[in-house]
Amino acid sequence: MNPADGGFIMAKNILILGGGTGGSIVANILARSLSPQDASITVISASPQHIYQPYQLYIPFGYQDPRKIARSERSLLHRRVSLVVDPVEELDVKNQTVVCRSHKSYPYDYLVIATGSTVDEQQIPGFKEGADHFYTPEAAFALYEKLQNFNGGTIVVGIGGLPYKCPVAPIEFTFMLEEFLTKKGIRQQSEIIYTFPLNDVFNIKTAADYIKADFDKRNIKTELFFNLAEIHPEKKTAESIEGTELSYDLLVMTPPHKGAPFLRGHEIADADGWIQTDRHSLKVAQLENVWSLGDTTNLPISKAGSTAHFQAPVIAKQICSAIRKETVDPEKVKYNGHVACFIESGYGKATMLDFDYEHPPQPPPPTEFIHFQKLALNKFYWYLIPKALI
């Protein structure tokens, strides 16, 4: 009841597209912050399962069971949040509706897009037939089987296209691979080559300096300016746009990534589905009631779970303020580009990249303590992060 005029205030419809880390956090913050009279909150997810994607890195080395990296999305959401499992097919920002594969239509007053990114193995000829990766549970387990049977030779690890999910993951894989081959007793019979599309091993210089130094210590070779163009499975070669051809016995390439299919070419996104997103407010394409976070934005920062983790409260605060018609200082609901990523270094140690728009990362020397911090995060993720308890 509105005390000013005695009338009823209609509850607002909040739709959150995507049931990953970012979407779950936003939904749970809103559910605890707003009353049922304020808003209804609905998460629309393409899958009933919530996958903890960082676990996929450990599957190829036998450190993680691929059957144990997912939980029910419903179990991670506040009881007030409705869950719809139905892939989104259309988004009409003019009429403020979302249409799903079932042809059901959902209106919204406020929309949060957290649909993440998907791998596109078909983008590069020969990729599906010739390359392995760890960006899905199935692919990670297939790579596990190949590594178990690997007895020496050349392993090429690299990036199949920019941008891609979790930029440090291929670096972590390479460090862990070197340890794996050493402990298996075949490091001397094996060559590791790391490729990157740009003129350094990573796109942040302070991190690249650390990575290069460690690569040199471990005799990991690099091939820079290697933009993957085609894979020839029958010859076991990978060819770059620049004309370089690398031979391999095992090829581990990060696949090209794209945004959700319904976003590709949409008026609020580019051809690959990356959404036009304000770097501070996270609002979409100058729309006042639509936000984007996590992998699906076009922001020049890491597509990583921690990015969504830090972005989610910023969006939730803005929605709460809009519904309550509160005037809020924009500086207090501003995303500063904060990202924090662990880097497994192998041999029971890890380091960390912690940075924002204004401060580049300064990775400390790898330690066992940082490694245990990452293991603890992996273990307690389900209980704390999607539920927005930290």
N, C-alpha and C positions, 0 to 999 in steps of 0.2 A: 504494500500500500504506500503510495506516495503521500507523505504528510503535507505537501504543498497544495495539492489539488484533490486529494482523496481518491485518486485513480490508481489502478494497478500498473505496475511496471512489468513489462514482458521480459522474461529471462532471455538473455542473449544466447545465440547458438555459436559455440566455439568448435571449429573443426580443426583437428590436427592430422595431417596426412603423413603417415609413417610411424611405425611402432618401434623404431630403433632407440638408441640412447637419447638423442635430442628430443624426439617426440614424446617419449615416456617421461622425461624429466619435466618438460613443459606441462604436460597433462597433470602430473602429480602435484606440482607446485600450485597450479590453478585450482585443483580440487581441494587443496587445503586452505587456499586463500579466499575463495569465493563461495558464497552460499548457493543452494539450489535456486533461490529466488533471483540470484544475480545471473547465473548462466548454467546452461547444460554443456557438458564437455564430452566430445566424441573423438576417439582415435580411429582412423580408418587405416588399416594395415593390409598389405598384400599377403601376409602370412600370419598364421596363429602363433608362430614361433619367434622368439627373440634370440638371435645368435650373438654370442660374445665374440666378435670377430678377431680380437687380438690372440685368442687361443689358436687360431688357424696357423700362426707362425710356428707353433710347437709341434703340430701334427707330423710334418715330414720327418722329424728326428725321433719320433716315437715317444715324445714327452707328454702328449695329450691324446686322449681317446676322442675321435671325432664325433662319437655318439653322445658325448657329454658336454657339448659346448652350447647347447640351446635349452631354453626353458619356455614355458607358456607365457606369452605376452600378457594374458589376462592376470596371471599371478603377480605381475610386476606393477599393475595399475591400481590406484585408489578405487575403492568400491563405488565412488560417485562417477567414475569415468566409464562411459559406454565404449565398448570395443566392437568395431565392424570389421570383419575379415572379408575384404572384397577389393581387388585391385582397382585403382582409379584409372578411368579411361579418358575423362574430359574434365577440364577446369574452365568455367565461364566466369571471369572476374567482373564482367559488366553486370551480369545478373546474380552474381554471388552464389553460384551453385557448383557442386561437384557431382559428376556422374560416374558410377562404378561399372564394373564388368557385368554385374547383374542387371544393369539398366536402372537401378535405383538412383534417385537424385537426392542430394543432401544440401539444403540451403545453409548459409553461414552468415553471421554478422562479423565474426573475426576468424581469420584463417592463418594457420601455421603450417608451412611446408617443410617437412623433414624426411623426404623420401630417399635421401642418400644417393648413392651411385651404384651402377651396375657394370659388370665387366662385359666387354664386347670383343670376344675372340674372333669374330668374323671380319673385323675391320682390317686385319693384316693377313694377306694370303699365306696359307700354310701354318698359321699360328696354332689352330686347334689340333692339327695333326702332328706338329713338330715341337711344340713347346709345352712345358709344364709350369705350374704356378701354385700358389697357396692362398688364393683369394676367395675360394669357396671350400667348404669342408670336403667335397668330393674330389676336387683337384688336389687339395693338400694331402689326402690319403693316397691318391694315385702316385704322387711324388714320393711319399713315404716308401711305397713298395719299390720304386725305382732306386732310391738311395740304399735300401737294404741290399739290393743286388748289384750295386755299383762297386767295381773292383779297380778303379783307376782310369785316368783319361782326362779329357778337358771338359770342365764345366763352365759354361758361360752363364752369368747371372746379369740381368739388366732390366731396363725400363722399356716397355713396348709403346709408350705414348704418354704425353703430358696433357692434363694433370692426372694424378692417380691417387688412390686411397692410401692413407698412412705412409707418407713419404719416407720415413725411416725404416719401414719394414724390410725392403730389399737389402738395406745395409745390415740390419740385424741378421737376416737370413745368411748373408755372406760371412759374417763373423762366426755364426753358429755352424755353418757348413765347414769352415776351416777347422774348427774344433772337432766336429764330427769325423772328418777325414783323418785327422791326427789320431784320435782315439781308436779309430778303426784300423790304424796302421798302414794307411794307403796315401798319406799326404804326399810323400816323396814321389809317388807314381801319378800324382794328380796335379793339374794346373787349373787355377781359378782365374777367370777373367771377368771383371765387372765393367759393364757398359753404362754410359749415361748420355742423354741427348744433348747436353750442354757442355761448356768448356771446363767443367769441374765435376767432381764426384757427387756433389750435392749443390742445391741452389741457394744455400745460405753459407757464406764464406767461413764464418767462425766454426760452423759444424764441419764444413768440407776440409778445413785444415786438420782437424782432429782425425777425421776419417782417413784422409790420405796418409797421415803419419802411421796410423795403425795398419793400413793396407801394406805399406812398405815393410813394416816389421814382420808381417806374416807372409810376405812374398805373394800378395794378391795383385795381379796385374790389372791395369785399367785401359779401357778403350773409350775415349771421350769423343764428343760430336758424333755419336752413333745413334741416329734416328732410324729405328727399325722400319724397313720397308717390306720385306718378304722373307719367309722362312722356306727352305727347300728340304723337307723331311727326308727325301730319298738320298740326297747328298750329305745331309746333316750339316747344313751351312745356314747362317743367318746373314742377311744382306741389309746394309743401311742405305738410306737415301743418298748419303755422301759417296757411296760406291765401295765401302769397306765390306769385305766378306770374311766372316769368322767361322771356322770349323768347330764342331762340338761333338762330344759324346753324350752330354746331357745339357739341355738348354732350359734354364729357369728364367722366364721373362714375365715381368708384371704386365698383365694384359691392358689394352686400352680401356678407359673408363668413360662412361656417359651418365647423364642424369636419367631420371625415370622416363620411359617412353612417352608418356602423355605430355611431358614438358619440352621435348625436342622440337624446336621450331616454334614454340608457343610465343605469344606476344611478350611475355615477361621473361623469356629465356633466349639463349642462343640455339644454334642448330644442334648442339650436343646436349642440350637440356640444362645447362648451368644458368641459374636464375640471377637476374639483375638485382643485387642486394646492396643496400647502403652499408658501408663498412662499420658504422657506429650504431645506428638505430636498428639495423637488420631488417628494415622495411623493404618491401619488394616494389621495384619499378615505380616509386613515388606514390604507391597506394597506401592509404592511411590505415587500412584494416587487414593488411596481409604482411606476414613476416616469413623469412626463410632462415634456416640454420643448418650447420653441419656440412656434410659433403656436397649438398645440392646447390650451394651458393657459388657465385662466380668470384668470390673474394680471393685475393692472392695469398692465402694462408693455408696451412696444412688441412687436408681433408682427413680429419682424425676425430676419434671419439671425444678426446679432451676438448677439442674446439667446440663441439656441440655442448659439452658439459658446461663450459664457461659462458656460452651464448644463451642457453636456455633461460636462466633467471632474468636476463636483460629483457627478453621478450615477454616473459610472464608478468614482470612488473609493469610493462607498458600496457598490456591488456587489462590488468587489474585497474590501473589508473584510468584507462579509457572507460571501462564499465562503471566505475564509481564517480566518473566525471571529476577526477582530482587533477589539479595542476601540479605537475612534477617538473623539477629542474632537469632538463635534458642531460646534464652532466652526470646525474645520479642514475640514469637508465641508459648508459652508454657502454657499448662493447669496445674494449681497448685492444683487441687482437690477441688476447692471452691464449697461449697454447703451451701444453706441457707434455712432452713425449719421452718415455723411457727408450733407451737403446741397449738391447742385450748385446754384450760384447763377447759372450762365450766364456768358458772356463769359470762359471759361477760369478761373473761380474757384470755390471751394467753402469751406464752413465745416463745423463738426462739432458734434454733440451727444454729450457723454460724461457719463453720470450713473449713479446707482444709487438705492436706496431712500432714502438719507439725504441725498444731494447732488444738487440740481437742476442741469441743464446751464447752462453759461455760454458760449454760442457766441461764438467769436472772430470778428473781421471776416473776411470771405471773402478768401482768398489763392490765388495760383496754386499755391503749394506744397501746400496741402491738396487742391486739385483733382488734382494729380499723384499725391498719396498715394492718392486714390480710384482713379485710373486704374491705378496699380500694383497695388492690391488686386484690381481686376477681372481684371487680366492673370495674376496669380500665384495666384488663388483655387484653381484646379484642382490645383496642385502642393502647396499648403500646408494649406488649411483643412479640406476633407473628410477629408484623410489625417491630420489631427490633428498636424501638424508645428509649428504655432504655435497 
